[in-house]
Amino acid sequence: MKRPAGPGQLLGYGYDAARDASDPVILDAANVPDPPGAGVHLLRRVPFGLHSNWLADQ
C-alpha cells in the first residue's frame, strides 16, 4: 500500500465521454480516492496533451 501524498491538493481533468467534455477536479492529496470537493463542467474537451507545472511553496 502506498503512503498518502501528504497535505495539499492535486489538480487535474476528468473526461466525460457522454458529453465529450472535460471536468476540472481538485483532490485532497492526503485522500486521493475521496470524491472531489467541488466540480465544474466545461463545455468542451481539454486536449489530452495538455501539460502543467509544479510550483513549490517558497
N, C-alpha and C positions, 0 to 999 in steps of 0.2 A: 504494500500500500504506500502510495506517495504522500509525502508531507504536504500540508496546505502551503500555498504560495505566500501567505502572510498578509499583513494589513495592506489595504489598498483596493483599487478597482482594476478590472480588466475590461477594455472596450473592444467591441468587435461588431460584425454584421452577421445577421442570420438571413438566409434566403428562403422566401416563401414561394414555392413553385406554382401554387394555385393562383397567386396574384402576379407572378413574375416580377416581384418587387422585394426590396431588402428592408430589414428592420434593424436599426442600430440597437445594441444591447449593452448594458453596463452590469457587470457581475462583481460580486464581492469576492476578492481574491482569496480570502480565507475559507470561503464556502462556495466554490465554483459550481457544484451540482445544483445549488439552490436556484430557483427561477429568478430572472431579472427583477429588480425592484420597480422599474418603470419601463414603458415601451413607447416607441414612436414608429408609425407606419409611413414609410416613404412611398411615393407614387411610382418610383422606378427602381430598377435593379442597380445596385452598386457593382461595378465590374469586379470579377474575382481576382484580377491582377492588382487591385488597389493595395498599396503598401502604407505603412505608418512608421513612426519613430518612437523611441523610448526616451522619456525625459526624467532624469533622476532629480530628487529634491536637492536643493542647494544647502 
